[in-house]
Each structure stands twice: as C-alpha cells, then as structure tokens.
C-alpha cells in the first residue's frame, strides 16, 4: 500500500509524456489553420504542415487558400506554363517568406510564376524570382493592404492591377534578357500604392533608323516603372537604369501622385513621360535626377478620348527641383 501513490504518480507522468510526444508528431500531419489532414505517417511527402514556431513550411509549388505564415524550405521550380508555381487566391492574411530561396521556371514562353488574386493583407518577401528561358512574372490582382519587400527578380518583373494600399519596396529587377518587355514594376487601376527604394536595370538597347530617326530596333525593358490610371500613389527613391524608352512612364489618367527623388540613368527617350491616353491632374514631380537621356520630361497625348473620358487634363501639376545632366542626342547606343 505504501507504494500506491508512487505508482499513480509514475503513471501520470508517463501519460503526460506520451501525450506530449504524440502532439509533436501529429503537428506535422495537420494544418492548424484549416484543421485538415495534410499527410499521414510519411512526413517527407508533406508539402505543408505547421512547425513548432507557428509557420507553415512550403516544399513544393502549390495553391494557397488559407491564412498563415508560409516559409519556403527549399527552391521551387514551376513546370506548367498555365499554372503558377504559387497560386494564392480568395483569402486574407497570407504572408510568404521565401527566406532567400528561389522560385523559378524554365518555360520557353512567358508565364506567371506567382499569382496573388483577391487576397487582402498579404506579404511577399525575401524571394528570388528567376526565369531560365522566356521571362516570368509575379501578378497581383484585386489584392490590397499588402507588402512586396526585399525580392530579387531576374529575367522577371512585378505587376499589379486593381489593387490599393500596397507597398512595393527594396526590390531588385535585373532583366538581363534581350527580349523586349514593358516595365520592371507595373501598377494599374489602383490607388494609394507606394513604389519606393527599388532598383531596376532594364538592360535596354536602342538602335536608330538613320532615315527617319525612329527607335526601330530595341531590346530589353521599355521602362523602369509604369503607372496606369492610378490615383494617390507615391513613386519615390527608386534607382532606374538602361531603358530604350523612359525611366518612368504614365499611362491614362494619373492623379494626385508624387514622383520624387528618383535617380534615372541611360533612358533613351526621357526620364519621365507619358502619352498613351495621357491625362494628368494634381501630380508632383520633385527632386528627380536624370542622367544621359534625351529629355527630362515628355508629356503629350496619343489616341482619342476613351468611353469614360470627357476631357484631356494637364492641370495643377507641380514640377520642382528636377535635374537633367549629360543631355544626349538621338544616336545609336547600347547600355
């Protein structure tokens, strides 16, 4: 009888130990966000499952439709032209940390490598986005209140549309591809977006037709940053170089946007410009520095009124403290 309490205590401790071990084992099998079983018994086949610090490891290309902190465990290689490697949609509070890992594709045609659609409050950070053959890109659609920070795009670019309150910051776009494409960072049909402190190298070349002076053989990125039909944006502190058109181009009606403290080098046509369906209201252009370009600004209008337009605007825009150095003529050159 004297040993009874000791046996009961030993049994109690043993039961707690088994429960603790079981909980640790099965934490690899369950997605705590959705409550669904991800895999059983063979953890090497698990593509997702929470680990001990609350993050969700990602080991393969996949669809994401649930909130969570997702962290890449290894490089990912997309194999489908029609399906993004990471397809994130119809959810909120999705935070992707690539932890310096690479998401790449070897498709021979242009493809979306990461798609983010209808997601409120997301982040994409510390990713290396790379293409080996034809270019790929990250596409964000209808997704707001988010951050795209500290990513490196190689033969790849970033574009978003119908998205608001997003911050695109401290990213690097290294085109290093002779194929023509529109821009390194593109934002269209949104508002209050911030594009700041990014570096874009377009590897642009331009060869002039001696008969009419036109740019008839161009390669690389057309522009560094493009804003189209945007309101209330901030485009600031970006370093943009080597384009066969302009460092920054606006398209459509751009309103109440600040373009400031951008450094633009080797833009064949202009530092900052816009002409396609161009209208401008209440914008500020301040302290931008353009070097080795034909002109600091070029604004005019190409194409007639669109169905939703009654007027073409160029009103209440402020230009202050902008500098152009090393003015060039329209001669053939390669950057």
C-alpha positions in Angstrom: 0.0 0.0 0.0 2.9 2.3 0.7 3.9 2.1 -3.0 0.5 3.0 -4.4 1.0 6.8 -4.6 4.3 6.3 -6.3 2.8 4.1 -8.9 0.0 6.5 -9.5 2.4 9.4 -9.9 4.6 7.4 -12.3 1.6 6.5 -14.4 0.5 10.2 -14.5 4.0 11.4 -15.6 4.2 8.6 -18.3 0.7 9.6 -19.7 1.7 13.3 -20.0 5.0 12.3 -21.8 3.2 10.2 -24.3 0.6 12.9 -24.9 3.3 15.5 -25.4 5.2 13.3 -27.9 2.0 12.5 -29.8 1.2 16.1 -30.1 4.6 16.9 -31.5 4.4 14.1 -34.0 0.9 14.9 -35.3 1.6 18.6 -35.6 3.5 17.7 -38.8 0.4 16.0 -40.1 -2.2 18.7 -39.5 -2.7 22.2 -41.0 -3.7 24.1 -37.8 -5.2 26.9 -40.0 -7.8 24.7 -41.8 -7.9 21.8 -39.4 -7.4 19.4 -42.3 -5.1 16.4 -42.5 -2.2 17.2 -44.9 -0.5 13.8 -44.8 0.0 10.7 -42.7 2.9 8.6 -41.5 5.4 9.7 -44.2 6.4 13.3 -43.3 8.8 13.5 -46.2 5.7 13.7 -48.5 4.1 16.6 -46.6 4.0 19.8 -48.6 2.6 21.8 -45.8 2.1 21.5 -42.1 2.8 23.8 -39.1 6.1 23.5 -37.3 6.9 24.3 -33.7 7.1 28.1 -34.2 3.8 28.5 -35.9 5.0 28.9 -39.5 3.8 26.7 -42.4 6.7 25.2 -44.4 6.4 25.1 -48.2 8.4 22.5 -50.1 6.6 22.3 -53.4 4.7 24.5 -55.8 1.1 24.7 -54.5 -2.2 26.5 -54.2 -2.8 28.6 -51.0 -6.3 29.5 -49.9 -5.9 29.8 -46.2 -4.3 32.4 -43.9 -0.9 31.7 -42.4 2.8 32.4 -42.3 4.3 30.4 -45.1 8.1 29.9 -45.3 9.9 28.2 -48.2 12.1 25.3 -47.1 13.9 24.9 -50.5 13.9 26.2 -54.0 10.8 25.7 -56.1 10.7 25.1 -59.9 7.5 25.7 -61.8 6.8 23.2 -64.5 3.5 24.4 -66.0 3.0 27.4 -68.3 -0.7 27.7 -67.4 -0.4 27.1 -63.6 1.6 29.4 -61.4 4.1 27.8 -59.0 2.4 29.6 -56.1 -1.3 30.3 -56.7 -2.7 32.3 -53.8 -6.3 33.4 -54.0 -9.6 34.3 -52.3 -8.3 34.6 -48.8 -6.6 37.1 -46.4 -3.5 37.4 -44.1 -1.2 35.3 -46.2 2.5 36.0 -45.5 5.1 34.4 -47.8 8.7 34.4 -46.7 11.0 32.8 -49.2 13.9 33.0 -46.8 16.3 33.7 -49.7 15.1 30.6 -51.7 14.4 30.7 -55.5 11.1 30.3 -57.3 11.9 29.7 -61.0 10.6 28.4 -64.3 12.3 27.0 -67.4 9.3 27.6 -69.7 10.0 28.6 -73.3 7.1 31.0 -73.2 6.2 33.8 -70.8 4.3 32.7 -67.7 3.0 33.8 -64.3 5.3 32.3 -61.7 3.4 33.6 -58.6 -0.2 34.7 -58.8 -2.0 36.6 -55.9 -5.6 37.2 -56.6 -8.4 38.6 -54.3 -6.2 38.5 -51.2 -6.4 41.2 -48.6 -3.4 41.8 -46.4 -0.5 39.7 -47.8 3.2 39.9 -48.0 5.8 38.5 -50.3 9.4 38.9 -49.1 12.9 37.6 -49.5 12.2 35.8 -52.7 14.4 35.2 -55.7 12.2 35.1 -58.7 14.0 33.8 -61.8 13.5 32.6 -65.3 15.9 30.5 -67.3 14.4 30.8 -70.8 11.4 33.0 -71.5 10.6 35.6 -68.8 8.1 35.0 -66.0 6.4 37.5 -63.6 4.6 38.0 -60.4 1.0 39.1 -61.0 -1.2 40.6 -58.3 -4.9 41.2 -59.0 -7.6 42.7 -56.8 -5.4 42.4 -53.7 -4.8 45.3 -51.2 -3.2 46.4 -48.0 0.0 44.4 -48.6 3.8 44.4 -48.9 6.1 43.2 -51.6 9.6 43.8 -50.0 13.2 42.6 -50.5 12.7 40.4 -53.5 15.1 39.9 -56.4 13.6 39.5 -59.9 16.0 38.0 -62.5 14.6 37.9 -66.1 11.3 38.6 -64.3 9.1 41.5 -63.3 6.3 42.5 -60.9 2.9 43.8 -62.0 -0.4 44.6 -60.1 -3.8 45.9 -61.1 -7.0 46.8 -59.4 -5.1 46.8 -56.1 -4.8 49.5 -53.4 -2.6 50.4 -50.5 0.2 48.2 -51.5 3.9 48.9 -50.8 6.5 47.7 -53.3 9.8 48.4 -51.6 13.5 47.5 -51.7 13.1 45.1 -54.6 15.6 44.5 -57.4 14.7 43.8 -61.0 17.6 42.6 -63.1 16.2 42.0 -66.5 19.5 40.7 -68.1 17.3 39.5 -71.0 17.5 40.9 -74.5 13.8 40.2 -75.0 11.5 43.3 -75.1 9.0 43.8 -72.3 7.0 46.8 -71.0 8.4 47.5 -67.5 10.1 46.2 -64.4 7.4 47.3 -61.9 3.8 48.0 -63.2 0.8 49.3 -61.2 -2.5 49.9 -63.0 -6.1 50.8 -62.0 -5.3 51.2 -58.3 -4.8 53.9 -55.7 -2.6 54.9 -52.8 0.2 52.5 -53.7 3.8 53.1 -52.7 6.7 52.2 -55.0 9.9 53.2 -53.3 13.6 52.4 -53.0 13.6 49.8 -55.7 16.4 49.1 -58.2 15.6 48.3 -61.8 18.1 47.6 -64.6 16.4 47.1 -67.9 19.4 46.2 -70.0 17.9 48.3 -72.7 19.4 48.9 -76.2 18.3 51.3 -78.9 19.3 51.5 -82.5 18.2 54.4 -84.6 16.9 54.3 -88.1 19.1 56.9 -90.0 16.3 57.6 -92.5 13.6 58.8 -90.0 15.3 58.9 -86.6 13.0 56.4 -85.1 13.9 53.7 -82.5 13.4 50.7 -84.7 15.5 48.0 -83.1 15.1 48.0 -79.3 15.8 45.3 -76.8 15.4 44.9 -73.0 12.8 46.7 -70.9 10.9 49.6 -72.3 10.5 51.4 -69.0 11.5 51.0 -65.4 8.2 51.8 -63.6 4.8 52.2 -65.2 1.7 53.6 -63.5 -1.6 53.4 -65.4 -4.8 55.1 -64.3 -3.6 55.4 -60.7 -4.6 57.8 -58.0 -2.7 59.0 -54.9 0.4 56.9 -55.4 3.9 57.6 -54.2 6.9 56.7 -56.5 10.0 57.7 -54.7 13.7 56.9 -54.1 13.9 54.4 -56.9 17.1 53.9 -59.0 16.3 53.1 -62.6 18.8 52.5 -65.4 19.2 51.3 -69.0 15.9 51.6 -70.9 15.1 52.1 -74.5 12.2 54.4 -73.6 11.8 56.1 -70.2 12.7 55.5 -66.6 9.1 56.1 -65.5 6.1 56.2 -67.8 2.5 57.1 -67.0 -0.5 55.8 -69.0 -4.1 57.0 -68.9 -5.3 59.4 -66.1 -2.8 59.7 -63.3 -3.9 61.9 -60.4 -2.6 63.1 -57.1 0.6 61.1 -57.4 4.1 62.1 -56.2 7.2 61.3 -58.2 10.2 62.3 -56.1 13.9 61.6 -55.5 14.1 59.0 -58.3 17.5 58.5 -60.0 17.3 57.6 -63.7 20.2 56.8 -65.8 20.6 55.9 -69.5 16.9 56.2 -70.6 17.0 56.6 -74.3 13.8 58.7 -74.8 13.2 60.5 -71.5 13.5 60.4 -67.7 9.8 60.6 -67.0 7.0 60.7 -69.6 3.5 59.7 -70.7 1.5 59.8 -73.9 -0.9 56.8 -74.3 -4.3 58.2 -73.4 -2.4 60.6 -71.2 -4.1 62.9 -68.7 -2.6 64.4 -65.5 -4.1 66.1 -62.6 -2.6 67.3 -59.3 0.7 65.4 -59.6 4.0 66.4 -58.1 7.4 65.9 -59.7 10.2 66.9 -57.4 13.9 66.3 -56.9 14.2 63.7 -59.7 17.6 63.3 -61.2 18.0 62.1 -64.8 21.4 61.4 -66.4 22.3 60.6 -70.0 18.9 61.0 -71.6 17.4 63.0 -74.5 15.0 64.9 -72.3 13.9 65.2 -68.7 10.2 65.0 -69.3 8.0 64.2 -72.3 4.2 64.5 -71.9 1.7 64.6 -74.8 -1.4 62.7 -75.9 -1.7 59.7 -78.2 -5.2 58.3 -79.0 -8.6 59.9 -78.7 -11.0 60.1 -75.7 -11.9 56.8 -74.1 -15.5 56.0 -73.4 -15.2 57.1 -69.8 -13.5 60.4 -70.6 -14.9 63.8 -71.5 -11.7 65.9 -71.3 -8.0 65.6 -71.6 -6.3 67.1 -68.4 -3.0 68.6 -67.7 -3.8 70.7 -64.7 -2.4 71.5 -61.2 0.8 69.6 -61.6 3.9 70.8 -59.8 7.5 70.5 -61.2 10.3 71.5 -58.8 13.9 70.7 -58.3 14.3 68.2 -61.1 17.7 67.9 -62.9 18.9 66.6 -66.2 22.6 66.1 -66.8 24.5 64.8 -69.8 21.8 65.5 -72.4 22.2 63.1 -75.3 21.1 63.3 -78.9 19.1 60.5 -80.6 22.1 58.5 -81.7 22.6 54.7 -81.8 23.8 53.4 -78.5 23.8 50.3 -76.3 23.5 50.4 -72.5 
